[in-house]
């Protein structure tokens, strides 16, 4: 009788030992603490943030100081003026073409804007450097491919 009782007790003891070993082998629950986020979007590790490229998905787009209606300094600002340009955050409208903003990069010489252009049945890419000359009423809109174009200085038109 003693042997009959001892066997179930031993089985239970072995089962208990086995279950302790199973839990010891299981990986402990990982601590789930949030990684701190730095104000510039970094992960809180103190490393310098990666260079951020501005694209059309960004809310800012072309900076506000360049937005508005502009025309060649001797232009009439009339919608029919062939050098008139309308600049918004995500689009630049020329006389016979429209450019959708693809990328905006601020630099020491001004703001560079990459546009996906469409007009007169064609598509192409253009890059412009925007800067203000002397005051907020004069825009230098330099086509990077044609930097010496004399029509690149524009005046702000009344909206």
C-alpha positions, 0 to 999 in steps of 0.5 A: 500500500505504501508503494501505491501511495508513494508512486503518485506522490513521486509523479506529482513531485516530478511534475512540479519540478518539470513545470518549474524547469519549464518556466525557468527556460521560458524567456522572461517577459521583456520590459516594455518601456517606450523609447523617448522621442526627441523634439526633432523626431529622434529616438532619444539616443542623443545621436544627430538626426538624419538629414531630412528631405522635404517632399510634397507630403510635408505640410510646409511645402514652399515657405510662406515668404515666397507664396503669392503672385509675382511678375517680372519687374516691368510686368503688369501683374495681369493674369495674361502676363507671360512672366507672371507666376503664382506660388502656393505651398504645393504648386507653382503656376506659370503662364502655360505650365504648372509645377507640382512641388516634389521637394523643398530644401532650405540652403544658404543661398535660398530655398531650392524647389524641385517641380514636376512640370506639365504644360502644352502636352509635355512633362518635365522636371525643373529646379528653382532657387528662390530667395528674396532680394533686399526686401519681401517685395522682390523675388529672385526665382532662378532656374538652376539650369539657366541661372543667368536668365535676366527675367528671374527677378520678380515683383510681388503683385497685389492679391 
